[in-house]
Amino acid sequence: VQLVESGGGMVRPGGSLRLSCTTSGFTFSAYDLAWARKVPGKDPEWVSAINAAGYRIYYADSVKGRFTISRDNAKDTLYLQMNSLKPEDTALYYCARPGNRLSYYCLGDVCNNLQYDYWGQGTQVTVSS
């Protein structure tokens, strides 16, 4: 199983970036997927998740209304469109495959304590003026 993120970079506050996660080694269309981020010295933060078919989507409150998760099951690729970026969005972003279905971790629009069985190396996003 491989997950490879791309699309990170440095952007000014208010700017946008689109992250991509290309995958291989598993049946992409059968798995729920997620984006998470990590800042040195802090615990990893779940950002967004999407179910296998792409119709059930979840966002952390910190990114709701600014980020959009999507997937292309024909291309085995996961995306994260990030708009209105803030300095506090600076982090290493990685895509990950949850160890269970999202329904195990999520109730209503809220997800907690996602555990992953695979994740990528990450792509750095830096928001700075």
C-alpha positions, 0 to 999 in steps of 0.5 A: 500500500502506498499513498503519495501526497503532493501539492504543498508549498508556501502561500500567503494568508488568504491564498489557496492550495490543492493537495493530491494523494495518489495511491496504489496497492489497494482497491481505492474505491473500496476504502474510506480515506482522510486527510490529517495534519501534523505540527511539530510538538503537537498531536496530529489533527484530523482535517477531513474524511470521505467515505468510499463512494464519496458522498459522505464527507466530514470536516474538522471545525477548524477547516469547515467552510474553507477546505473541500475534500474529494476523490476520483475513484477512476484515478485512485486519487484523493484531493484536498482543496484549501481556500482562505488559508491561515497561518495556523493551517501551517503543517505537514499534511498527509493522507491516510486510510482509516483502520475502520469504516468512518461510521466507526469514528463519526457520529453526525458530522463529528469524527473522533479519534481516527486511527489509521492503518496506512498513511503517506509521507506528507506534503508541507503547507506553509502559510506566511506573509 
